[in-house]
Amino acid sequence: MLRVTCPWCGAREQVEFSCHGEAGIARPADCSSLDDRGWGEYVFFKENAKGITLERWEHIHGCRRWFIALRDNVTDCFLGFSKPGEDFPQVPSSYRQALSCASIPMPRSAGGYGKNDKKVVLKR
């Protein structure tokens, strides 16, 4: 089980928290000029990058406050936490980012789900 550190309450089990996606997304400057497609892209299209990301979390079974977490979503390793209004947490200089599963070539005999994707990885 993951341990998440609430900036107010300290370290707790992950079941007390809820992740609400990417943090640091700027709202469009001129909202009235956006059409439906523009709003759809702002609301629904997120980067969803593999690796180190900033995320918005809520301590739903505790103080109910929101905070920012810096997390490596490949290894589920939390690298830092900050309260709203504070500077975003930074990646520690000592942290070595793990390779993602997609960056490791699969054997040619690999079959099953995602077989076509595995072929693409092998071509790199």
DRENKOL-296715 format. One record per residue (C-alpha): residue number from 1; residue in one letter; chain; y, x, z. Coordinates in Angstrom, 2 decimals, m for minus. Example, Ala and Ser with C-alpha at 12.3 -4.5 7.8 and 13.67 -1.06 7.14 Angstrom:
1 a A m4.50 12.30 7.80;
2 s A m1.06 13.67 7.14;
This chain:
1 m A 0.00 0.00 0.00;
2 l A 3.51 1.19 m0.78;
3 r A 6.05 1.91 1.94;
4 v A 9.63 0.94 1.09;
5 t A 12.56 2.14 3.17;
6 c A 15.21 m0.50 3.78;
7 p A 18.55 1.26 4.39;
8 w A 19.14 m1.06 7.38;
9 c A 15.65 m1.63 8.85;
10 g A 13.77 1.56 7.96;
11 a A 10.31 1.97 6.40;
12 r A 8.23 m1.18 6.00;
13 e A 5.23 m2.34 3.95;
14 q A 5.94 m3.34 0.35;
15 v A 4.89 m6.97 0.95;
16 e A 8.18 m7.49 2.83;
17 f A 10.21 m6.72 m0.31;
18 s A 10.86 m8.09 m3.76;
19 c A 11.90 m6.00 m6.75;
20 h A 14.50 m7.64 m9.00;
21 g A 14.57 m5.22 m11.92;
22 e A 16.91 m2.57 m13.22;
23 a A 20.07 m1.64 m11.34;
24 g A 23.36 m0.42 m12.70;
25 i A 23.52 m2.77 m15.69;
26 a A 27.16 m3.46 m16.52;
27 r A 28.19 m7.05 m17.21;
28 p A 29.82 m7.48 m20.65;
29 a A 33.59 m6.88 m20.47;
30 d A 34.57 m9.91 m22.57;
31 c A 32.04 m12.60 m21.68;
32 s A 33.81 m15.34 m23.66;
33 s A 33.33 m13.44 m26.92;
34 l A 29.51 m13.26 m26.63;
35 d A 27.41 m15.60 m28.75;
36 d A 23.94 m16.83 m27.76;
37 r A 22.28 m13.73 m29.17;
38 g A 24.62 m11.44 m27.20;
39 w A 23.94 m13.28 m23.95;
40 g A 20.22 m13.26 m24.66;
41 e A 20.27 m9.49 m25.14;
42 y A 22.26 m8.98 m21.94;
43 v A 20.04 m11.24 m19.83;
44 f A 16.57 m10.58 m21.23;
45 f A 16.46 m7.20 m22.99;
46 k A 16.13 m4.41 m20.47;
47 e A 15.27 m0.77 m21.04;
48 n A 11.99 m0.93 m19.07;
49 a A 11.69 2.85 m19.30;
50 k A 8.64 4.67 m18.06;
51 g A 9.57 7.25 m15.44;
52 i A 12.42 7.46 m12.95;
53 t A 14.44 4.25 m12.73;
54 l A 17.08 2.62 m10.55;
55 e A 15.97 m0.80 m9.27;
56 r A 17.46 m3.66 m7.24;
57 w A 15.33 m4.61 m4.25;
58 e A 15.64 m7.33 m1.59;
59 h A 14.15 m7.20 1.91;
60 i A 12.94 m10.80 1.72;
61 h A 10.86 m10.81 4.94;
62 g A 13.32 m8.85 7.03;
63 c A 17.10 m8.55 6.99;
64 r A 17.29 m10.28 3.54;
65 r A 19.75 m7.66 2.31;
66 w A 19.81 m6.10 m1.16;
67 f A 19.71 m2.37 m1.87;
68 i A 19.15 0.13 m4.66;
69 a A 15.94 2.18 m4.92;
70 l A 15.32 5.20 m7.10;
71 r A 11.63 5.09 m8.06;
72 d A 9.25 6.88 m10.39;
73 n A 7.42 3.88 m11.81;
74 v A 4.59 6.07 m13.16;
75 t A 3.54 7.30 m9.72;
76 d A 5.19 4.56 m7.57;
77 c A 6.98 7.30 m5.64;
78 f A 10.30 6.26 m4.08;
79 l A 12.88 9.04 m4.35;
80 g A 15.85 7.48 m2.59;
81 f A 17.59 4.36 m1.36;
82 s A 21.23 3.27 m1.08;
83 k A 23.22 0.30 0.16;
84 p A 25.38 m1.73 m2.24;
85 g A 28.71 m0.01 m2.82;
86 e A 27.34 3.44 m2.05;
87 d A 26.66 6.06 m4.72;
88 f A 23.30 5.66 m6.42;
89 p A 20.55 7.89 m5.00;
90 q A 19.93 11.11 m6.94;
91 v A 16.63 12.71 m7.92;
92 p A 15.85 15.51 m5.45;
93 s A 15.87 18.92 m7.12;
94 s A 12.42 19.63 m5.66;
95 y A 10.82 16.55 m7.31;
96 r A 8.41 17.27 m10.16;
97 q A 8.00 14.26 m12.42;
98 a A 4.39 13.43 m13.24;
99 l A 3.22 13.00 m16.80;
100 s A 2.68 9.40 m17.75;
101 c A m0.71 8.19 m18.93;
102 a A 0.71 7.66 m22.42;
103 s A 1.63 11.35 m22.74;
104 i A m1.97 12.51 m22.18;
105 p A m4.03 12.55 m25.41;
106 m A m7.05 10.23 m25.30;
107 p A m10.49 11.39 m26.51;
108 r A m11.40 10.33 m30.05;
109 s A m14.28 8.27 m28.69;
110 a A m11.95 6.06 m26.63;
111 g A m12.50 2.41 m27.37;
112 g A m11.67 m0.97 m26.01;
113 y A m8.27 m2.40 m25.25;
114 g A m5.37 m0.46 m26.71;
115 k A m7.55 1.48 m29.15;
116 n A m4.87 1.39 m31.87;
117 d A m2.22 2.64 m29.44;
118 k A m4.49 5.51 m28.44;
119 k A m4.72 6.60 m32.08;
120 v A m0.93 6.79 m32.26;
121 v A m0.85 8.98 m29.15;
122 l A m3.41 11.34 m30.71;
123 k A m1.25 11.82 m33.82;
124 r A 1.67 13.28 m31.85;
